[in-house]
Amino acid sequence: MKDEKPDETEESQDEKVEDTLDIDHSEKTDPKDETEKEIEITTNLNFNFVPYNESIVITGSQGSGKSYLANTLLQNLHGVTVFVWDFNHAFHDSRSLVLNKLDEMKEMFGEYKKGKYILQDFDKEEDQFRRFCKFAFHTGNCVVIIDEAHNYVTKQKILKEYNQLILSGRPRGISVISISTRPATLPNNVLTNAKHVFAFRLNIESDVKFLESWMGSGVWQLVAKNKRSKHQDLPEIPEHSFYYRNHDESDGQVSKV
């Protein structure tokens, strides 16, 4: 990871986490920069996220727990620059600045630099989303959280600026956390380049079939048995639970927020 932030040459509230999802808040004692620290969930989930180096996908139906998990991650990113595209005004963090215009966010970042910025933009059109992605890419050394990604991309359509974050962001120290209710609509690049995938309950079998190729047959637990064409032997995942897969590991696991 590069220590220096690339030149910016282009367009220029904390919640208590439930016991089932225990975040390690302890301070590291080594002298490395804070951006080198890992985010660890240590109780019942083998999950380590290294900001600026790894990407995440969070998917599931509405009300399944995606936003709660995303907020948990946001609230436990310390000493890290974060830009949030908050489509549904679902994010809250006492250490974040909440802004309603992209130009305001850029201005505040120019003044304060490292920090967490939640953009609840009045303008949610595609061109504005493109500008947000372009700004994050040229800033570098940041975590970019994109809520409701399916509003801007499909299997056949991936915006150049978003694709650039996904495919070329890591050398610039960029992690992308993409959140979507429809995994089958996400371009393949998104899942291919995500080390961590969290899948909550789903209502459509085609979404499960799509995830199966990336996460294994365990994802059939995400859909009700009466909506399955196979794997009736697998249990149904409990409410507000998710199936997690680290693509460096051979198996996934079920946990809960």
C-alpha positions in Angstrom: 0.0 0.0 0.0 1.3 3.4 -0.8 1.8 5.8 2.1 1.3 8.9 0.1 -2.1 10.1 -1.1 -2.1 10.6 -4.9 -2.4 14.2 -6.1 -6.0 15.3 -6.5 -5.9 16.6 -10.0 -9.4 15.7 -11.3 -12.8 17.4 -10.5 -11.9 19.0 -7.8 -23.9 8.6 15.2 -21.8 4.8 17.3 -24.3 1.8 17.8 -23.8 -1.0 20.2 -23.1 -4.2 18.4 -25.0 -7.3 19.4 -23.1 -10.0 21.2 -23.2 -12.2 18.1 -21.0 -9.8 16.2 -18.1 -8.8 18.5 -15.8 -6.1 17.1 -12.3 -5.9 18.5 -11.8 -2.3 19.6 -8.4 -2.8 21.1 -5.6 -0.5 20.0 -2.7 -2.0 18.1 0.7 -1.3 19.7 2.9 -1.5 16.7 4.2 1.7 15.2 2.6 1.2 11.8 0.2 3.8 10.4 -3.4 3.4 11.4 -4.4 2.5 7.9 -2.4 -0.7 8.2 -4.6 -2.0 11.0 -7.1 -4.7 10.4 -10.8 -4.6 11.2 -11.5 -7.9 13.1 -14.8 -9.6 14.0 -13.5 -12.1 16.5 -16.3 -13.9 18.4 -18.0 -16.4 16.0 -16.8 -15.2 12.6 -13.4 -15.7 11.0 -13.3 -12.3 9.3 -10.4 -9.9 9.0 -10.7 -6.9 6.7 -7.6 -4.9 5.7 -8.7 -1.4 4.6 -7.1 0.0 1.4 -6.2 -3.5 0.3 -9.4 -5.7 0.1 -12.9 -5.3 -1.1 -16.3 -6.5 0.1 -19.7 -7.4 -1.3 -22.8 -7.3 0.9 -26.0 -8.6 -0.7 -29.5 -9.7 0.4 -33.2 -8.8 0.3 -34.6 -5.6 1.8 -34.7 -5.7 5.6 -32.4 -8.7 5.8 -29.6 -6.9 7.7 -27.3 -5.5 5.0 -27.4 -1.9 6.3 -26.8 -3.0 9.9 -23.7 -4.9 8.9 -22.5 -2.0 6.7 -22.9 0.5 9.5 -21.1 -1.8 11.9 -18.2 -1.9 9.5 -18.2 1.9 9.0 -18.3 2.6 12.7 -15.3 0.4 13.3 -13.1 1.8 10.5 -10.7 4.0 12.6 -8.0 6.2 11.2 -9.2 5.4 7.7 -10.6 7.7 5.0 -14.0 6.5 4.0 -16.4 7.9 1.3 -20.0 6.6 1.5 -22.5 6.9 -1.4 -25.6 6.7 0.9 -28.4 6.2 -1.6 -31.2 5.6 1.0 -29.8 7.7 3.9 -29.2 4.5 5.8 -25.8 5.3 7.2 -25.0 6.9 10.6 -21.7 7.3 12.5 -20.8 9.8 15.1 -17.3 10.2 13.7 -18.5 10.9 10.1 -19.4 14.1 8.3 -22.8 13.9 6.6 -23.1 16.0 3.5 -25.8 16.5 0.8 -23.7 17.7 -2.1 -20.7 16.1 -3.7 -18.9 19.5 -4.1 -19.4 20.1 -0.4 -17.8 16.7 0.4 -14.9 17.5 -1.9 -14.4 20.8 -0.2 -14.5 19.4 3.3 -12.1 16.6 2.3 -9.7 19.3 0.9 -9.8 21.0 4.3 -9.8 18.0 6.7 -8.2 15.2 4.6 -8.4 11.9 6.4 -11.9 11.2 7.8 -15.2 9.6 7.2 -17.7 11.3 4.8 -21.3 10.1 4.3 -22.7 11.6 1.1 -26.5 11.7 1.1 -26.6 13.6 -2.2 -29.7 15.4 -3.4 -28.7 14.4 -6.9 -28.8 10.6 -7.3 -28.6 10.6 -11.1 -26.0 8.5 -12.9 -23.8 11.4 -13.9 -23.4 12.4 -10.2 -22.6 8.8 -9.2 -20.0 8.8 -11.9 -18.4 12.0 -10.5 -18.4 10.4 -7.0 -16.5 7.3 -8.3 -14.1 9.4 -10.3 -13.3 11.6 -7.2 -12.7 8.6 -5.0 -10.4 7.0 -7.6 -8.3 10.0 -8.1 -8.1 10.6 -4.3 -6.8 7.1 -3.6 -6.0 5.5 -0.2 -9.7 5.3 0.8 -12.5 2.9 1.5 -15.5 3.5 -0.8 -18.9 2.2 0.4 -21.6 2.2 -2.4 -25.1 1.5 -1.3 -27.8 0.2 -3.7 -25.2 -0.4 -6.5 -27.8 -2.2 -8.6 -29.4 1.3 -9.3 -26.4 2.1 -11.5 -25.1 -1.2 -12.9 -26.4 -4.4 -14.4 -24.9 -7.7 -15.6 -24.4 -6.1 -19.0 -23.8 -2.5 -17.9 -21.0 -1.4 -15.7 -20.1 2.2 -15.5 -16.6 3.1 -16.5 -15.9 5.1 -13.3 -17.3 2.3 -11.0 -15.4 -0.3 -13.0 -12.2 1.6 -12.6 -12.6 1.5 -8.8 -13.2 -2.2 -8.9 -10.5 -3.2 -11.3 -7.8 -0.6 -10.8 -8.4 0.7 -7.3 -6.2 -1.7 -5.3 -2.9 -0.3 -6.6 -4.1 3.1 -5.5 -5.0 1.9 -2.0 -8.8 1.7 -2.6 -11.2 -0.8 -1.0 -14.7 -1.0 -2.4 -17.7 -2.2 -0.3 -20.5 -2.8 -2.8 -24.1 -3.3 -1.4 -26.9 -4.6 -3.5 -30.3 -6.3 -3.1 -29.9 -8.3 -6.3 -26.5 -10.1 -6.6 -27.4 -11.6 -10.0 -27.5 -8.1 -11.5 -24.0 -7.2 -10.3 -21.3 -7.4 -13.0 -19.0 -10.3 -12.6 -16.0 -8.0 -12.0 -17.6 -7.0 -8.7 -17.6 -10.4 -7.1 -14.4 -11.5 -8.8 -12.5 -8.8 -7.1 -14.1 -9.0 -3.7 -12.2 -11.1 -1.1 -15.2 -11.0 1.3 -18.8 -11.7 0.4 -21.7 -11.4 2.9 -25.0 -12.8 1.6 -28.2 -12.3 3.6 -31.6 -13.9 2.9 -32.8 -13.8 -0.7 -36.2 -14.2 -2.2 -35.4 -15.2 -5.8 -33.8 -18.5 -6.7 -31.9 -17.0 -9.7 -29.9 -14.8 -7.2 -28.9 -17.9 -5.3 -27.9 -19.8 -8.4 -25.7 -16.9 -9.4 -24.0 -16.8 -6.0 -23.5 -20.6 -5.9 -20.8 -20.3 -8.5 -18.9 -17.9 -6.3 -19.7 -19.1 -2.8 -20.6 -22.8 -3.0 -23.8 -24.8 -2.4 -24.1 -23.4 1.1 -25.8 -20.3 -0.3 -29.0 -22.3 -0.8 -29.7 -21.8 2.9 -30.4 -18.1 1.9 -33.7 -19.0 0.2 -36.9 -20.6 1.6 -37.2 -24.3 0.9 -40.4 -23.8 -1.0 -38.5 -21.6 -3.5 -35.7 -24.1 -4.1 -35.3 -26.5 -7.0 -32.5 -28.4 -5.2 -30.6 -28.8 -1.9 -33.8 -29.3 0.1 -31.6 -31.0 2.8 -30.0 -27.7 3.7 -31.7 -25.7 6.5 -33.1 -22.2 6.0 -30.8 -19.4 7.4 -32.2 -17.7 10.4 -33.6 -14.1 10.2 -30.9 -11.4 10.1 -28.2 -14.0 9.5 -25.8 -14.2 6.6 -23.7 -16.7 4.7 -20.1 -15.4 4.7 -17.3 -16.5 2.3 -13.7 -15.5 2.3 -12.5 -16.4 -1.2 -9.1 -17.4 0.2 -10.9 -20.1 2.2 -12.4 -23.3 1.0 -15.7 -23.1 2.9 -18.2 -20.4 4.0 -19.9 -20.0 7.3 -23.2 -18.8 8.7 -23.2 -15.9 11.3 -25.6 -13.2 12.5 -25.7 -9.5 13.1 
